[in-house]
Amino acid sequence: MIAVQFLVNEVFDIATRGGLIAVGTTRNREFVGIPSLRDDASGHPIHVLSVDHPTPRAQRTGETILVVDRADADCVRPGRLWSQH
């Protein structure tokens, strides 16, 4: 089976949110529930706190919004690819 992948397009750090907001595109299929992801470049696990509600932009572009633990900030950057494991 091919793993679901998430390509980070943009990252927002909004102080009032519980984590970093990662906006990106999914490859191979959509997530079901909260995904267990690992950074492809480093192997570092990505701690996804939640899948956020789609914004009008996300609905228009087909992007997915994840809330990610701030402790993973080194891997939460545009262009990073994460894969479900």
C-alpha positions in Angstrom: 0.0 0.0 0.0 1.2 3.5 -0.9 1.6 5.8 2.1 -0.3 9.1 2.3 2.0 12.0 2.0 1.7 15.6 3.1 3.7 18.4 1.4 3.9 21.5 3.5 3.0 24.6 1.5 2.8 27.3 4.3 3.3 27.5 8.0 1.7 30.0 10.4 2.6 30.5 14.1 -0.4 32.1 15.7 0.2 32.6 19.4 -3.3 31.9 20.4 -3.3 28.5 18.7 -2.1 25.3 20.5 0.5 24.6 17.8 1.9 25.5 14.4 -0.6 25.6 11.5 0.7 23.7 8.5 -1.2 24.1 5.3 -0.4 21.6 2.6 -1.4 19.2 0.0 -2.0 15.5 0.4 -0.7 12.9 -2.0 -2.0 9.4 -2.8 -5.2 9.8 -0.8 -6.8 11.8 2.0 -6.2 11.3 5.8 -8.7 9.4 7.9 -8.6 10.8 11.4 -5.4 12.3 12.9 -2.5 11.0 10.9 0.8 9.5 12.3 3.4 11.2 10.2 7.2 11.2 9.8 9.4 13.8 8.1 10.9 12.1 5.0 14.2 14.0 5.2 15.1 13.4 8.8 12.9 10.6 9.9 11.6 12.8 12.8 8.1 12.0 13.9 5.6 14.8 13.4 3.2 15.2 16.3 -0.1 16.2 14.7 -2.5 17.6 17.3 -5.5 18.0 15.0 -6.8 18.3 11.5 -8.2 21.9 11.4 -11.5 22.9 9.8 -11.2 23.8 6.2 -11.1 27.5 5.4 -12.6 29.0 2.3 -9.1 29.0 0.8 -8.5 25.4 1.7 -11.8 24.4 0.2 -11.0 26.2 -3.0 -7.4 24.9 -3.3 -8.0 21.4 -1.9 -5.4 21.9 0.8 -5.4 20.3 4.2 -4.7 22.2 7.5 -2.9 20.4 10.3 -2.1 21.7 13.8 1.4 20.4 14.7 3.2 20.5 18.0 5.6 23.5 18.3 8.4 21.1 19.4 8.5 19.8 15.8 9.3 23.3 14.4 12.5 22.3 12.7 10.5 20.0 10.4 7.5 22.3 10.0 8.7 24.3 7.0 7.5 24.9 3.5 8.7 22.3 1.1 9.0 19.5 3.7 7.4 16.2 2.8 5.9 14.0 5.5 4.7 10.4 5.1 2.2 8.4 7.1 3.7 5.4 8.8 
